[in-house]
Amino acid sequence: MLSQSSRPDPRSASSPNIPIEERIADEARFFRSWLDNPMVAGAVSPSGRFLARMMARYVDPLVEGPIIELGPGTGPVTEALLRRGVAPDRLFLVEFDPGFCRLLARRFPGVHIIQGDAYRLAETLAGHIREPAAAIVSSLPLLMKPERERLALLGQGFALLAPAGRFVQFTYGPVSPIPRGRAKGPTFLVEGSPPVWLNLPPARVWIYRPQSQDAASQRQGSAETRQDFIGIMRSGAGHMQTHLMKEIEDAKVRFRLKARARHLRRQGVRLEPALRLLGRLPKRDKQRRPR
C-alpha cells in the first residue's frame, strides 16, 4: 500500500468535474436502463461518490499493470480512479450497455472502452489485455446472479490478475457477495471495508485475493490497508466535510427541481423538466445480453 507521502494528490489527477446537471441526467439514464432491463442494470441509480472513492482507495496507482473496471455505467468509479492518480490509458472499462459506452467515451478520453459481457471476461478482454492486471474493480450486481456465475467470474478475474493483484467489489448486502468454501470455486482471501454510510443505500466494499498469495504478505497488506484508511480519514477530514456539503447542495438542487415540477403540474404543463431531459437523451440501443 501507499504511504501518505507517496500517494498521488487526487486533486491534481486528470478527471472531469461533472456538474450537477449531468449527474441528474446520469440518474435518469440509469433509471431508464433499469426500466429496460433490471436484471442487467441491477441498480436504479449510479454509485455514490463516497462509495466510488472507497473502491478507488483499494487500488494502488503505483503498482504496474492495467486496471480493469467491470460495469462502469456512467463512470463514478472511473472518475474516482482517475482522481486517485491512475493514468487514463491504464483503464480498461468493460460495459455491456452501448449507450453507456458512448457516454464513457465522451466523458473519459484516453481510457479503453470495451463493449461486452463481463461475465465472459476472458473472451471479452481477449486481444485487449497483454499483461497481468494490477486490479479489477467491479460494480456488477453480483447478488442477481447464481453462485456458480459469481464464482466463475472471480476465477476468470484471478486468471487475469498479477500475483499481488486484487478483485474489488461492492455490495449493498451485509455479507460478502461471493461465498467461500465451495468445492468447485476458487479459494480466496477476503477483506471487507468499513460501511459506506453516506452512500444511499449504505454499501460495503469487499477485496478478494487468491488463496495462493503468501499469508505473511497478506497479513502485512491487510494491516497496511487499515492504517492507510485511518490515515486517509484523519488527513482528509476537511475534504470529507467539503464533499458532504457538496452532496447536501446536490440534494437541494434535486429538491428544487422536484418543487418546480410540481409547480408546472399545477399550472397545467404536461411535460415536466425530468421528462424533457429524458427526451433529449440519445435513444438506447435495444440489445439483449448474450446467453
HELIX and SHEET records of a PDB file:
HELIX    1   1 PRO A   10  SER A   12  5                                   3    
HELIX    2   2 ILE A   20  ASP A   36  1                                  17    
HELIX    3   3 PRO A   38  ALA A   41  1                                   4    
HELIX    4   4 ARG A   49  ARG A   57  1                                   9    
HELIX    5   5 PRO A   76  ARG A   84  1                                   9    
HELIX    6   6 PRO A   88  ARG A   90  5                                   3    
HELIX    7   7 PRO A   98  ARG A  107  1                                  10    
HELIX    8   8 ALA A  118  ARG A  120  5                                   3    
HELIX    9   9 LEU A  121  LEU A  125  1                                   5    
HELIX   10  10 LEU A  142  MET A  144  5                                   3    
HELIX   11  11 GLU A  147  LEU A  160  1                                  14    
HELIX   12  12 ALA A  215  SER A  235  1                                  21    
HELIX   13  13 ALA A  237  ARG A  266  1                                  30    
HELIX   14  14 PRO A  273  ARG A  280  1                                   8    
SHEET    1   A 7 HIS A 112  GLN A 115  0                                        
SHEET    2   A 7 LEU A  91  GLU A  95  1                                        
SHEET    3   A 7 ILE A  67  LEU A  70  1                                        
SHEET    4   A 7 ALA A 133  SER A 138  1                                        
SHEET    5   A 7 LEU A 161  THR A 171  1                                        
SHEET    6   A 7 ARG A 204  PRO A 210 -1                                        
SHEET    7   A 7 PHE A 188  GLY A 192 -1                                        
END                                                                             
